[in-house]
Amino acid sequence: ETETGACSSHWGPQLKGEMCTWNNTDYTETCVTYDDVCVTDKLPGTWECLGHTCVGNPNTQNQTYFTTNSTGHSVEVTETYCWDEKRESVNHDQCVDYYVETKSACDAVAGTWLSTTIASQESFCTSAKTCVGGRTETGWTGERDATQCLLCGGRMVSESSWMAGTWVDPAMVASGNLWQDR
């Protein structure tokens, strides 16, 4: 029997063995399977994945808001935002890039080529760590790296846990309903 399981965190990290995309023009779904995927670091100081662009992306939208400029005046700002289904943020500092199709291409973007087997998914699920505890002036230690965390008395813990799948034999279940005469 094939092993199963899932990462407990609702937003990752997951190495999907299958990626499905929806076409809003002809209302069809196309699925592609992946035996291996490329995991890349996010761009420093941003939430964006390496190679992220909204150019030509059908999910592009503008977001307009007001902010205060350096002279204290209110200004209207419009930013372009889009979601790229094939470049997926999987934790606070990594993305999975489904555009990268070979190990050599993954190496070229300084990524890590990982298998999508259940064992690899389990290992990846528990690999993202965050700092908890320790001393800080602000009370937030979650963005510290392992060295800073330990120096301040904190400890690194996994952001997610693995939930192994359970195989169940199918069976009919009695409903408890009874036939009644009319």
C-alpha positions as CSV (number, residue, x, y, z in Angstrom):
1,E,0.0,0.0,0.0
2,T,1.1,3.5,-0.7
3,E,2.0,5.8,2.3
4,T,-0.1,8.9,2.8
5,G,0.0,11.9,5.1
6,A,-0.4,15.7,5.2
7,C,1.4,18.6,6.7
8,S,-0.6,20.1,9.6
9,S,-0.1,23.7,8.8
10,H,-3.0,25.0,6.7
11,W,-0.7,27.0,4.4
12,G,2.3,24.7,4.1
13,P,4.9,23.8,3.7
14,Q,3.9,21.2,1.1
15,L,5.7,19.7,-1.9
16,K,2.8,18.9,-4.2
17,G,3.2,15.9,-6.5
18,E,0.4,17.3,-8.6
19,M,-0.4,20.9,-9.6
20,C,-3.7,21.8,-11.2
21,T,-4.5,25.1,-12.8
22,W,-7.8,26.5,-13.8
23,N,-8.3,28.3,-17.2
24,N,-10.9,31.0,-16.8
25,T,-11.3,31.3,-20.6
26,D,-12.5,27.9,-21.5
27,Y,-13.4,26.7,-17.9
28,T,-11.1,23.7,-17.9
29,E,-8.6,22.4,-15.4
30,T,-5.2,21.1,-16.4
31,C,-3.2,18.9,-14.0
32,V,0.5,18.1,-14.2
33,T,2.3,15.6,-11.9
34,Y,5.8,16.2,-10.5
35,D,8.2,13.6,-9.2
36,D,10.6,16.4,-8.1
37,V,10.3,20.1,-7.4
38,C,12.6,23.1,-6.9
39,V,12.6,24.9,-3.5
40,T,14.0,28.4,-3.6
41,D,14.6,31.2,-1.1
42,K,12.2,34.2,-1.1
43,L,13.6,37.5,-2.2
44,P,15.2,39.2,0.9
45,G,12.8,41.4,2.8
46,T,9.7,40.4,0.8
47,W,7.0,37.8,0.6
48,E,7.7,37.3,-3.1
49,C,9.2,34.2,-4.7
50,L,12.3,34.4,-6.9
51,G,11.2,35.1,-10.5
52,H,7.8,36.5,-9.4
53,T,6.2,38.9,-12.0
54,C,2.7,40.1,-12.7
55,V,3.5,40.7,-16.4
56,G,1.1,38.6,-18.5
57,N,-0.5,37.0,-15.4
58,P,-4.3,36.7,-15.7
59,N,-4.6,37.0,-11.9
60,T,-3.1,40.6,-11.8
61,Q,-5.0,43.2,-10.0
62,N,-4.3,46.7,-8.7
63,Q,-4.6,47.7,-5.1
64,T,-5.1,51.4,-4.2
65,Y,-4.6,52.8,-0.7
66,F,-3.7,56.0,1.1
67,T,-0.5,56.5,3.1
68,T,1.5,59.3,4.5
69,N,4.6,60.5,2.7
70,S,7.9,61.8,4.3
71,T,6.5,65.4,4.5
72,G,3.4,64.2,6.4
73,H,0.9,64.6,3.4
74,S,-1.6,61.9,2.6
75,V,-0.9,60.4,-0.8
76,E,-2.8,57.8,-2.9
77,V,-0.7,54.8,-3.9
78,T,-1.6,52.1,-6.4
79,E,0.4,48.8,-6.4
80,T,0.1,45.8,-8.7
81,Y,-0.5,42.5,-7.1
82,C,-0.9,39.0,-8.5
83,W,-0.9,35.4,-7.5
84,D,1.2,32.9,-9.4
85,E,-0.1,29.4,-8.9
86,K,3.2,27.8,-10.0
87,R,5.4,29.8,-7.6
88,E,4.0,29.0,-4.2
89,S,5.1,30.4,-0.8
90,V,5.5,27.4,1.4
91,N,6.9,29.0,4.6
92,H,8.3,32.2,5.9
93,D,11.5,32.1,3.8
94,Q,11.0,29.6,1.0
95,C,8.9,29.0,-2.2
96,V,8.3,26.0,-4.5
97,D,8.8,26.9,-8.1
98,Y,6.9,24.6,-10.4
99,Y,8.3,26.4,-13.5
100,V,11.7,24.9,-12.8
101,E,11.6,21.4,-14.5
102,T,15.2,20.0,-14.0
103,K,17.8,19.7,-11.3
104,S,20.3,21.7,-13.3
105,A,17.8,24.5,-13.8
106,C,17.1,24.4,-10.0
107,D,20.8,24.6,-9.3
108,A,21.0,27.6,-11.6
109,V,18.6,29.5,-9.4
110,A,20.4,28.4,-6.2
111,G,17.4,26.1,-5.3
112,T,17.2,22.7,-3.7
113,W,15.8,19.9,-5.8
114,L,13.5,17.7,-3.7
115,S,11.5,14.6,-4.4
116,T,7.7,14.7,-3.8
117,T,7.6,11.2,-2.2
118,I,5.8,11.0,1.1
119,A,9.0,10.6,3.0
120,S,10.4,13.8,1.4
121,Q,7.2,15.6,2.1
122,E,7.2,14.6,5.7
123,S,10.9,15.8,6.1
124,F,10.1,19.1,4.4
125,C,7.0,19.7,6.4
126,T,8.9,19.6,9.7
127,S,12.0,21.4,8.4
128,A,10.8,25.0,8.7
129,K,11.7,26.2,12.2
130,T,10.9,29.3,14.2
131,C,12.3,30.7,17.4
132,V,10.1,30.6,20.5
133,G,10.9,31.9,24.0
134,G,14.0,33.7,25.0
135,R,14.6,37.3,25.9
136,T,13.6,40.3,23.8
137,E,12.5,43.9,24.3
138,T,9.5,43.6,22.0
139,G,8.3,40.1,23.0
140,W,8.6,38.7,19.4
141,T,11.4,36.2,18.7
142,G,9.9,34.4,15.7
143,E,12.1,36.0,13.1
144,R,15.4,35.2,14.8
145,D,17.7,32.7,13.1
146,A,18.9,29.7,15.1
147,T,22.1,31.3,16.4
148,Q,20.3,34.5,17.6
149,C,17.5,32.4,19.1
150,L,19.9,30.3,21.2
151,L,22.0,33.2,22.3
152,C,18.9,34.9,23.8
153,G,17.7,31.7,25.6
154,G,15.1,30.6,23.0
155,R,14.7,27.3,21.2
156,M,13.9,26.5,17.6
157,V,10.7,24.5,17.0
158,S,9.1,23.2,13.9
159,E,6.3,25.4,12.5
160,S,4.3,22.3,11.4
161,S,3.9,18.7,12.2
162,W,3.3,15.7,10.0
163,M,0.0,13.8,10.3
164,A,0.4,10.3,8.9
165,G,-2.5,8.9,6.9
166,T,-4.5,6.0,8.0
167,W,-5.9,3.4,5.6
168,V,-9.4,2.3,6.4
169,D,-11.1,-0.7,4.8
170,P,-14.4,0.4,3.2
171,A,-17.5,-1.1,4.8
172,M,-21.3,-0.5,4.8
173,V,-22.5,1.3,7.9
174,A,-26.0,0.7,9.2
175,S,-28.1,3.8,9.1
176,G,-30.4,2.9,12.0
177,N,-33.4,3.7,9.8
178,L,-36.4,1.3,10.0
179,W,-39.2,0.6,7.4
180,Q,-42.6,1.9,8.6
181,D,-46.0,0.7,7.4
182,R,-48.3,3.5,6.2
